[in-house]
């Protein structure tokens, strides 16, 4: 049984909320009473997700946002505050995976793309969330890193560098803003059963049996399991938790 939270009167902002872990987190925030701004580059997906939450009686705002464009990120955060009056929680989840590539052979364009979304997108999101939270003197931000932020894997240098970078952003900003009442942490998911992982499996980039066996728990994780970690980090139960990179990986990084 998952714990329950009372986020009534609180406002959450989630990037990459059209599917996968972002959608699961948005639904979990909404189920706990929060008003939720869902952002995604996929307009149809984010509109559908917000509409479903609205049909369930939740307050939900759909925003199209490409996190590689800082102006779009700033506008999305500002629209959230304009609509709901404040910003209390954020999950900076938007990210992509790229095919395994040898470090000596990777195209520059692929390196640039993964960094623009996975690292610069988190930087821009956190920056503009903090503009509002520092005025309030309160807030909780969770950035999405990965087990790839904690370990290295051959063929994944560029992707892992983005996820290591997210942890660096998180810990440094956490030290800066903890005295101002804002807690910043990161989650580090293992291999999670999401549309992105399904696409990797379909392309032959990931063997699901091997991926499950690589996690000591013996299976892939679920998006809901990551969402529960995000909600805990945003909750009063984690009031003394600052600057952590929390593995949600079935024990992968504990080996």
VEXDOMAR-274383 format. One record per residue: x, y, z of N, C-alpha, C in turn; residue in one letter. Coordinates in pm, whole numbers, plus 50000, padded with zeros to 5 digits. Each point is the difference from the previous one (the first is absolute). Example, Ala and Ser with C-alpha at 12.3 -4.5 7.8 and 13.67 -1.06 7.14 Angstrom:
<recs>
(rec (51319; 49431; 50780); (49911; 50119; 50000); (50090; 50120; 50000); A)
(rec (49965; 50105; 49928); (50082; 50119; 50006); (49923; 50109; 50073); S)
</recs>
This chain:
<recs>
(rec (50085; 49881; 50000); (49915; 50119; 50000); (50089; 50125; 50000); X)
(rec (49970; 50093; 49911); (50077; 50124; 49994); (49954; 50097; 50108); X)
(rec (50090; 50082; 50053); (49958; 50103; 50095); (49911; 50102; 49930); X)
(rec (49924; 50073; 50079); (49915; 50105; 49945); (50049; 50135; 50049); X)
(rec (49979; 50101; 49918); (50044; 50136; 50033); (49883; 50096; 49982); X)
(rec (50001; 50105; 50077); (49900; 50104; 49986); (50066; 50123; 49942); X)
(rec (49988; 50015; 49868); (50058; 50114; 49931); (49892; 50101; 49958); X)
(rec (49887; 49996; 50070); (49894; 50097; 49970); (50052; 50142; 50018); X)
(rec (49969; 50087; 49904); (50049; 50137; 50006); (50141; 50017; 49947); X)
(rec (50065; 49892; 49960); (50135; 50006; 49947); (49996; 49991; 49847); X)
(rec (50107; 50046; 49938); (50009; 50002; 49854); (50127; 49928; 49957); X)
(rec (49985; 49907; 49905); (50114; 49924; 49948); (50019; 50028; 49852); X)
(rec (50125; 49996; 49957); (50038; 50024; 49861); (50082; 49880; 49954); X)
(rec (49960; 49936; 49891); (50066; 49878; 49954); (50037; 50013; 49853); X)
(rec (50127; 49979; 49967); (50040; 50000; 49859); (50002; 49856; 49947); X)
(rec (49981; 49988; 49871); (49993; 49866; 49941); (49882; 49923; 50053); X)
(rec (49887; 50070; 50018); (49884; 49941; 50067); (49903; 49931; 49907); X)
(rec (50034; 49991; 49872); (49909; 49937; 49906); (49996; 49849; 50007); X)
(rec (50103; 49939; 50059); (50007; 49854; 50007); (50101; 49960; 50106); X)
(rec (50010; 49871; 50023); (50104; 49943; 50084); (50002; 50052; 50143); X)
(rec (50121; 50026; 50050); (50018; 50038; 50139); (49940; 50138; 50029); X)
(rec (50006; 50090; 49902); (49941; 50131; 50021); (49850; 49993; 50015); X)
(rec (49935; 49923; 49915); (49855; 49983; 50010); (49962; 49933; 50132); X)
(rec (50075; 49899; 50040); (49971; 49931; 50126); (50012; 50096; 50118); X)
(rec (50103; 50086; 49998); (50017; 50097; 50108); (49889; 50102; 50000); X)
(rec (49961; 50050; 49882); (49891; 50097; 49992); (49872; 49942; 50056); X)
(rec (49970; 49877; 49965); (49880; 49934; 50052); (50008; 49984; 50151); X)
(rec (50119; 49965; 50050); (50015; 49980; 50144); (49986; 50132; 50076); X)
(rec (50058; 50107; 49948); (49983; 50131; 50062); (49851; 50038; 50003); X)
(rec (49933; 49980; 49888); (49859; 50036; 49992); (49915; 49917; 50095); X)
(rec (50030; 49870; 50008); (49924; 49913; 50091); (50019; 50039; 50145); X)
(rec (50111; 50068; 50029); (50027; 50045; 50137); (49947; 50140; 50026); X)
(rec (49927; 50055; 49903); (49932; 50128; 50022); (50066; 50122; 49941); X)
(rec (50117; 49984; 49938); (50069; 50115; 49944); (49939; 50043; 49868); X)
(rec (50007; 50129; 49971); (49978; 50048; 49865); (50129; 49974; 49923); X)
(rec (49987; 49954; 49875); (50117; 49954; 49926); (50007; 50067; 49863); X)
(rec (50117; 50055; 49969); (50031; 50045; 49865); (50081; 49891; 49933); X)
(rec (49947; 49948; 49889); (50067; 49894; 49925); (50060; 50061; 49875); X)
(rec (50129; 49983; 49980); (50065; 50053; 49881); (50061; 49887; 49919); X)
(rec (49999; 50017; 49869); (50060; 49901; 49911); (50015; 50062; 49863); X)
(rec (50094; 49951; 49922); (50016; 50047; 49863); (49892; 49941; 49910); X)
(rec (49938; 49890; 50044); (49893; 49933; 49925); (49865; 50059; 50042); X)
(rec (49947; 50089; 49917); (49878; 50072; 50036); (49882; 49905; 50020); X)
(rec (49982; 49905; 49910); (49886; 49908; 50011); (50006; 49919; 50128); X)
(rec (50120; 49952; 50034); (50015; 49917; 50119); (49974; 50078; 50128); X)
(rec (50053; 50121; 50008); (49982; 50077; 50124); (49857; 50050; 50013); X)
(rec (49936; 50036; 49888); (49860; 50039; 50005); (49913; 49884; 50048); X)
(rec (50027; 49881; 49947); (49923; 49882; 50039); (50018; 49970; 50148); X)
(rec (50123; 50007; 50048); (50027; 49971; 50141); (49929; 50099; 50092); X)
(rec (50009; 50128; 49968); (49935; 50102; 50083); (49849; 49986; 49996); X)
(rec (49947; 49968; 49884); (49855; 49983; 49988); (49952; 49883; 50086); X)
(rec (50075; 49892; 50001); (49963; 49884; 50082); (50000; 50036; 50149); X)
(rec (50099; 50078; 50043); (50004; 50043; 50139); (49882; 50093; 50031); X)
(rec (49969; 50088; 49908); (49886; 50088; 50019); (49870; 49923; 50010); X)
(rec (49986; 49897; 49918); (49880; 49916; 50005); (49987; 49929; 50134); X)
(rec (50113; 49978; 50065); (50000; 49936; 50133); (49980; 50101; 50113); X)
(rec (49976; 50124; 49965); (49976; 50103; 50101); (50124; 50069; 50052); X)
(rec (50112; 49981; 49932); (50126; 50062; 50043); (50024; 50132; 49926); X)
(rec (50079; 50087; 50061); (50042; 50123; 49933); (50124; 49970; 49918); X)
(rec (49991; 50015; 49869); (50112; 49966; 49913); (50009; 50100; 49886); X)
(rec (50122; 50040; 49970); (50027; 50096; 49895); (50099; 49938; 49903); X)
(rec (49964; 49993; 49872); (50088; 49946; 49897); (50080; 50112; 49936); X)
(rec (50130; 49982; 49992); (50088; 50101; 49940); (50097; 49932; 49904); X)
(rec (50003; 50048; 49878); (50098; 49949; 49904); (50132; 50071; 50026); X)
(rec (50105; 49923; 50019); (50129; 50060; 50036); (50114; 49912; 49952); X)
(rec (50090; 50060; 49925); (50124; 49936; 49960); (50108; 50047; 50097); X)
(rec (50049; 49909; 50083); (50093; 50042; 50106); (50134; 50045; 49948); X)
(rec (50028; 49979; 49872); (50125; 50052; 49944); (49992; 50149; 49973); X)
(rec (49882; 50057; 50009); (49977; 50142; 49976); (49971; 50068; 50133); X)
(rec (50098; 50073; 50052); (49983; 50058; 50134); (49881; 50095; 50006); X)
(rec (49972; 50073; 49893); (49886; 50091; 50001); (49869; 49924; 50017); X)
(rec (49989; 49884; 49937); (49880; 49918; 50016); (49987; 49948; 50143); X)
(rec (50112; 49962; 50059); (49999; 49952; 50138); (49955; 50112; 50094); X)
(rec (50059; 50118; 49985); (49964; 50113; 50085); (49852; 50032; 49987); X)
(rec (49950; 49998; 49876); (49858; 50031; 49978); (49909; 49895; 50063); X)
(rec (50039; 49873; 49993); (49918; 49894; 50059); (49994; 50014; 50152); X)
(rec (50113; 50028; 50062); (50000; 50018; 50146); (49916; 50123; 50037); X)
(rec (50017; 50109; 49926); (49924; 50121; 50030); (49849; 49977; 49982); X)
(rec (49962; 49926; 49897); (49857; 49972; 49979); (49944; 49914; 50112); X)
(rec (50083; 49910; 50052); (49956; 49918; 50113); (49969; 50087; 50121); X)
(rec (50091; 50090; 50031); (49980; 50089; 50116); (49883; 50094; 49975); X)
(rec (49984; 50048; 49877); (49887; 50087; 49969); (49867; 49927; 50017); X)
(rec (49998; 49872; 49962); (49875; 49922; 50007); (49965; 49958; 50142); X)
(rec (50102; 49962; 50078); (49974; 49939; 50130); (50047; 50084; 50119); X)
(rec (50074; 50107; 49974); (50036; 50092; 50106); (50129; 49973; 50072); X)
(rec (50063; 49886; 49975); (50122; 49965; 50071); (50066; 49880; 49933); X)
(rec (50115; 49959; 50051); (50067; 49879; 49953); (50069; 49936; 50119); X)
(rec (49958; 49879; 50032); (50051; 49933; 50119); (50092; 49882; 49972); X)
(rec (49975; 49929; 49889); (50072; 49877; 49973); (50028; 49990; 49850); X)
(rec (50111; 49944; 49964); (50033; 49981; 49859); (50075; 49869; 49982); X)
(rec (49967; 49933; 49891); (50073; 49880; 49960); (50050; 50023; 49858); X)
(rec (50130; 50019; 49988); (50062; 50029; 49871); (50043; 49869; 49936); X)
(rec (49907; 49945; 49924); (50010; 49863; 49953); (50033; 49986; 49852); X)
(rec (49974; 50102; 49919); (50015; 49987; 49855); (50140; 49952; 49963); X)
(rec (50006; 49899; 49916); (50129; 49947; 49959); (49985; 49902; 49885); X)
(rec (50112; 49969; 49937); (50003; 49903; 49891); (50113; 49901; 50023); X)
(rec (49990; 49888; 49932); (50109; 49903; 49992); (50056; 50006; 49859); X)
(rec (50123; 49959; 49981); (50061; 49995; 49868); (50060; 49862; 49979); X)
(rec (50020; 49960; 49875); (50055; 49866; 49975); (50142; 49986; 50056); X)
(rec (50037; 49880; 50042); (50139; 49978; 50043); (50096; 50036; 49887); X)
(rec (50103; 50075; 50033); (50095; 50048; 49899); (50141; 50000; 50058); X)
(rec (50095; 49954; 49924); (50139; 50004; 50045); (50046; 50143; 50021); X)
(rec (50077; 50023; 50104); (50042; 50136; 50035); (50080; 50066; 49889); X)
(rec (50069; 49923; 49919); (50080; 50057; 49892); (49919; 50023; 49872); X)
(rec (49874; 49955; 50000); (49921; 50003; 49877); (49872; 50083; 50011); X)
(rec (49973; 50055; 50116); (49872; 50067; 50019); (49991; 50130; 49921); X)
(rec (49891; 50021; 49926); (49983; 50126; 49927); (49980; 50117; 50097); X)
(rec (50053; 50114; 49964); (49986; 50118; 50085); (49854; 50037; 50020); X)
(rec (49920; 49985; 49895); (49859; 50036; 50011); (49926; 49917; 50105); X)
(rec (50035; 49872; 50011); (49938; 49914; 50101); (50040; 50045; 50141); X)
(rec (50128; 50031; 50016); (50048; 50050; 50129); (49926; 50128; 50039); X)
(rec (49989; 50093; 49906); (49932; 50126; 50027); (49854; 49980; 50036); X)
(rec (49932; 49912; 49928); (49857; 49980; 50023); (49973; 49944; 50139); X)
(rec (50074; 49898; 50040); (49974; 49939; 50130); (50034; 50095; 50114); X)
(rec (50103; 50083; 49982); (50033; 50097; 50104); (49897; 50113; 50005); X)
(rec (49950; 50041; 49884); (49901; 50107; 49997); (49874; 49964; 50077); X)
(rec (49957; 49874; 49989); (49877; 49958; 50066); (50027; 49954; 50143); X)
(rec (50092; 49908; 50016); (50018; 49934; 50130); (50068; 50086; 50105); X)
(rec (50088; 50089; 49956); (50075; 50080; 50096); (49959; 50146; 49997); X)
(rec (50007; 50061; 49881); (49962; 50141; 49994); (49852; 50019; 50030); X)
(rec (49917; 49903; 49962); (49858; 50009; 50030); (49972; 49998; 50149); X)
(rec (50073; 49917; 50074); (49986; 49997; 50146); (50050; 50131; 50059); X)
(rec (50113; 50048; 49949); (50054; 50129; 50048); (49899; 50112; 49981); X)
(rec (49942; 50011; 49882); (49905; 50108; 49973); (49875; 49987; 50086); X)
(rec (49951; 49877; 50015); (49879; 49978; 50081); (50026; 50040; 50145); X)
(rec (50109; 49950; 50057); (50032; 50031; 50139); (50021; 50150; 50019); X)
(rec (50070; 50062; 49906); (50026; 50144; 50009); (49871; 50080; 50014); X)
(rec (49903; 49972; 49915); (49879; 50082; 50000); (49902; 49959; 50110); X)
(rec (50006; 49876; 50043); (49923; 49963; 50120); (50053; 50073; 50123); X)
(rec (50132; 50009; 50008); (50061; 50066; 50116); (49970; 50150; 50003); X)
(rec (49980; 50061; 49885); (49965; 50143; 49998); (49875; 50027; 50084); X)
(rec (49907; 49908; 49995); (49875; 50016; 50076); (50015; 49948; 50143); X)
(rec (50064; 49886; 50015); (50010; 49940; 50133); (50083; 50084; 50096); X)
(rec (50101; 50070; 49949); (50082; 50081; 50091); (49920; 50118; 50055); X)
(rec (49903; 50048; 49924); (49913; 50107; 50049); (49907; 49947; 50108); X)
(rec (49947; 49880; 49977); (49913; 49937; 50101); (50076; 49963; 50126); X)
(rec (50127; 49960; 49982); (50078; 49948; 50111); (49966; 49856; 50031); X)
(rec (49949; 49930; 49899); (49964; 49859; 50020); (49992; 49931; 49866); X)
(rec (50008; 49867; 50004); (49986; 49921; 49879); (50085; 49874; 50004); X)
(rec (49968; 49909; 49910); (50076; 49875; 49987); (50013; 49968; 49853); X)
(rec (50122; 49974; 49956); (50029; 49966; 49861); (50066; 49863; 49996); X)
(rec (49954; 49917; 49907); (50063; 49870; 49975); (50043; 49996; 49854); X)
(rec (50128; 49979; 49977); (50053; 49987; 49865); (50017; 49853; 49966); X)
(rec (49975; 49966; 49874); (50012; 49860; 49959); (50139; 49974; 49945); X)
(rec (50079; 49927; 50075); (50128; 49949; 49951); (49975; 49857; 49953); X)
(rec (50080; 49907; 50043); (49991; 49862; 49952); (50104; 49918; 50074); X)
(rec (49986; 49867; 49993); (50113; 49919; 50046); (50124; 50039; 49920); X)
(rec (49977; 50053; 49877); (50110; 50048; 49917); (50066; 50125; 50055); X)
(rec (49945; 50061; 50103); (50067; 50109; 50068); (50092; 49953; 50111); X)
(rec (49991; 49870; 50031); (50076; 49944; 50112); (50108; 49902; 49956); X)
(rec (49985; 49945; 49880); (50096; 49902; 49949); (50030; 50032; 49854); X)
(rec (50095; 49929; 49943); (50027; 50008; 49857); (49965; 49869; 49932); X)
(rec (49964; 50007; 49873); (49974; 49881; 49920); (50062; 50024; 49863); X)
(rec (50073; 49904; 49949); (50064; 50014; 49869); (49897; 50031; 49893); X)
(rec (50034; 50093; 49913); (49911; 50038; 49892); (49898; 50106; 50036); X)
(rec (50001; 50045; 50125); (49898; 50095; 50047); (50063; 50129; 50053); X)
(rec (50119; 50036; 49951); (50073; 50112; 50060); (49921; 50131; 49997); X)
(rec (49942; 50034; 49887); (49930; 50129; 49990); (49876; 50002; 50089); X)
(rec (49920; 49895; 49992); (49879; 49994; 50084); (50037; 50007; 50147); X)
(rec (50098; 49923; 50040); (50037; 49997; 50141); (50060; 50133; 50046); X)
(rec (50067; 50069; 49910); (50054; 50130; 50039); (49888; 50098; 50032); X)
(rec (49887; 49990; 49928); (49887; 50089; 50033); (49945; 49968; 50137); X)
(rec (49993; 49872; 50032); (49938; 49960; 50127); (50093; 50026; 50118); X)
(rec (50132; 49985; 49978); (50094; 50045; 50103); (49988; 50151; 50019); X)
(rec (49982; 50072; 49890); (49986; 50145; 50009); (49877; 50043; 50079); X)
(rec (49892; 49926; 49985); (49879; 50032; 50076); (50026; 49990; 50150); X)
(rec (50077; 49901; 50040); (50033; 49987; 50143); (50085; 50117; 50046); X)
(rec (50095; 50044; 49918); (50080; 50117; 50035); (49915; 50125; 50015); X)
(rec (49907; 50022; 49907); (49907; 50112; 50011); (49921; 49992; 50130); X)
(rec (49952; 49880; 50027); (49912; 49978; 50116); (50072; 50029; 50130); X)
(rec (50117; 49941; 50019); (50067; 50016; 50129); (50047; 50143; 50023); X)
(rec (50050; 50063; 49895); (50048; 50137; 50017); (49886; 50097; 50027); X)
(rec (49891; 49988; 49924); (49884; 50087; 50024); (49935; 49970; 50134); X)
(rec (50004; 49873; 50042); (49942; 49964; 50130); (50072; 50071; 50113); X)
(rec (50132; 50009; 49992); (50075; 50069; 50104); (49970; 50150; 50001); X)
(rec (49978; 50054; 49882); (49971; 50143; 49989); (49863; 50036; 50053); X)
(rec (49901; 49913; 49976); (49862; 50038; 50029); (49942; 49938; 50127); X)
(rec (50067; 49903; 50061); (49949; 49945; 50126); (49981; 50110; 50106); X)
(rec (50095; 50095; 50013); (49979; 50106; 50099); (49883; 50093; 49966); X)
(rec (49952; 49993; 49876); (49890; 50085; 49957); (49865; 49929; 50005); X)
(rec (50001; 49878; 50052); (49874; 49928; 50017); (49960; 49913; 49884); X)
(rec (50089; 49982; 49902); (49969; 49918; 49884); (50089; 49876; 50002); X)
(rec (49937; 49883; 49996); (50076; 49874; 49998); (50010; 49949; 49857); X)
(rec (50120; 49959; 49961); (50024; 49949; 49864); (50068; 49864; 50012); X)
(rec (49943; 49901; 49932); (50053; 49865; 50000); (49988; 49941; 49859); X)
(rec (50052; 49881; 49983); (49989; 49930; 49871); (49957; 49856; 50024); X)
(rec (49931; 49946; 49901); (49975; 49855; 49997); (50084; 49940; 49889); X)
(rec (50043; 49877; 50021); (50085; 49929; 49904); (49934; 49867; 49964); X)
(rec (49905; 50005; 49906); (49930; 49875; 49965); (50093; 49900; 49931); X)
(rec (49972; 49873; 50025); (50063; 49894; 49924); (49925; 49980; 49869); X)
(rec (49994; 49877; 49952); (49927; 49973; 49876); (49852; 49986; 50035); X)
(rec (49921; 50096; 49950); (49859; 50012; 50036); (49915; 49969; 49879); X)
(rec (49891; 49931; 50022); (49908; 49961; 49892); (49921; 50123; 49956); X)
(rec (50053; 50071; 49902); (49939; 50122; 49947); (49998; 49991; 49848); X)
(rec (49929; 50090; 49932); (50003; 50000; 49853); (50140; 50015; 49943); X)
(rec (50086; 50078; 50067); (50137; 50016; 49951); (50076; 49867; 50004); X)
(rec (49983; 49925; 50108); (50067; 49870; 50009); (49938; 49901; 49901); X)
(rec (49869; 50008; 49981); (49936; 49913; 49900); (50056; 50026; 49861); X)
(rec (50027; 50127; 49971); (50058; 50035; 49870); (50142; 49945; 49987); X)
(rec (50078; 50005; 50108); (50134; 49944; 49998); (49995; 49849; 49975); X)
(rec (49904; 49934; 50062); (49984; 49855; 49981); (49963; 49971; 49855); X)
(rec (49907; 50079; 49945); (49955; 49979; 49862); (50114; 50019; 49901); X)
(rec (50093; 50090; 50030); (50113; 50027; 49911); (50116; 49903; 50021); X)
(rec (49987; 49910; 50097); (50106; 49905; 50027); (50114; 50058; 50081); X)
(rec (49978; 50118; 50063); (50104; 50064; 50080); (50000; 49950; 50144); X)
(rec (49899; 49924; 50038); (49988; 49953; 50138); (49930; 49866; 50000); X)
(rec (50056; 49904; 50072); (49936; 49870; 50019); (49926; 50003; 50133); X)
(rec (49867; 49988; 50000); (49925; 50017; 50126); (50036; 49896; 50105); X)
(rec (50027; 49877; 49957); (50037; 49896; 50098); (50134; 50033; 50064); X)
(rec (50096; 50043; 49920); (50131; 50037; 50055); (49989; 50122; 50090); X)
(rec (49918; 50097; 49958); (49984; 50121; 50081); (49937; 49969; 50135); X)
(rec (49900; 49914; 49999); (49937; 49962; 50127); (50096; 49924; 50089); X)
(rec (50077; 49908; 49939); (50094; 49920; 50078); (50113; 50086; 50057); X)
(rec (50032; 50111; 49932); (50109; 50086; 50047); (49962; 50077; 50126); X)
(rec (49872; 50010; 50026); (49952; 50066; 50121); (49975; 49891; 50104); X)
(rec (50068; 50004; 50114); (49991; 49891; 50096); (49858; 49961; 50039); X)
(rec (49907; 50092; 49987); (49861; 49967; 50033); (49939; 49908; 49895); X)
(rec (50066; 49990; 49883); (49961; 49901; 49901); (49892; 50042; 49902); X)
(rec (49975; 50127; 49987); (49896; 50047; 49908); (50025; 50146; 49966); X)
(rec (49927; 50049; 49899); (50001; 50142; 49970); (49918; 50075; 50105); X)
(rec (50033; 50126; 50021); (49919; 50082; 50088); (49877; 50053; 49928); X)
(rec (49911; 50062; 50075); (49881; 50061; 49941); (50007; 50151; 50017); X)
(rec (49931; 50070; 49911); (49996; 50146; 50008); (49938; 50044; 50132); X)
(rec (49902; 49926; 50048); (49935; 50036; 50128); (50097; 49990; 50116); X)
(rec (50094; 49905; 49995); (50098; 49987; 50108); (50093; 50121; 50004); X)
(rec (50036; 50051; 49883); (50082; 50121; 49997); (49917; 50119; 50050); X)
(rec (49875; 50007; 49958); (49913; 50110; 50043); (49987; 50004; 50152); X)
(rec (49992; 49885; 50062); (49987; 49998; 50147); (50126; 50055; 50067); X)
(rec (50116; 49973; 49941); (50124; 50057; 50055); (50000; 50151; 49985); X)
(rec (49951; 50048; 49885); (49993; 50145; 49977); (49908; 50066; 50101); X)
(rec (49883; 49941; 50020); (49905; 50060; 50095); (50057; 50002; 50141); X)
(rec (50068; 49893; 50039); (50060; 50000; 50134); (50102; 50112; 50014); X)
(rec (50084; 50018; 49899); (50102; 50105; 50008); (49937; 50139; 50007); X)
(rec (49880; 50015; 49948); (49930; 50129; 50005); (49916; 50017; 50126); X)
(rec (49987; 49895; 50078); (49909; 50000; 50114); (50068; 50043; 50129); X)
(rec (49921; 50033; 50103); (50058; 50031; 50131); (50080; 49885; 50059); X)
(rec (49972; 49877; 49954); (50075; 49885; 50049); (50147; 50005; 49964); X)
(rec (50034; 50080; 49898); (50139; 50015; 49958); (50052; 50139; 50034); X)
(rec (49946; 50060; 50104); (50033; 50139; 50034); (50148; 50021; 50031); X)
(rec (50072; 49895; 50039); (50141; 50012; 50035); (50090; 49937; 49893); X)
(rec (49942; 49976; 49883); (50074; 49937; 49891); (50035; 50107; 49897); X)
(rec (50127; 50025; 49982); (50048; 50108; 49912); (50120; 49952; 49919); X)
(rec (49995; 50018; 49869); (50115; 49973; 49915); (50034; 49854; 49979); X)
(rec (49901; 49912; 50011); (50027; 49858; 49979); (49976; 49962; 49854); X)
(rec (50066; 49894; 49957); (49974; 49936; 49871); (49948; 49861; 50035); X)
(rec (49868; 49987; 50005); (49935; 49880; 50054); (49986; 49892; 49893); X)
(rec (50070; 49887; 50013); (49980; 49892; 49904); (49862; 49938; 50015); X)
(rec (49932; 49983; 49889); (49873; 49926; 49995); (50021; 49896; 49890); X)
(rec (50081; 49900; 50033); (50059; 49917; 49895); (50002; 49851; 50031); X)
(rec (49917; 49957; 50096); (49994; 49857; 50031); (50131; 49942; 50050); X)
(rec (50090; 50086; 50047); (50127; 49954; 50055); (50117; 50002; 49904); X)
(rec (49979; 50052; 49877); (50106; 49994; 49899); (50130; 50064; 50050); X)
(rec (49990; 50120; 50056); (50121; 50072; 50039); (50052; 49957; 50137); X)
(rec (49931; 49909; 50068); (50046; 49952; 50131); (50100; 49887; 49985); X)
(rec (50016; 49946; 49880); (50089; 49885; 49982); (50145; 50038; 50021); X)
</recs>
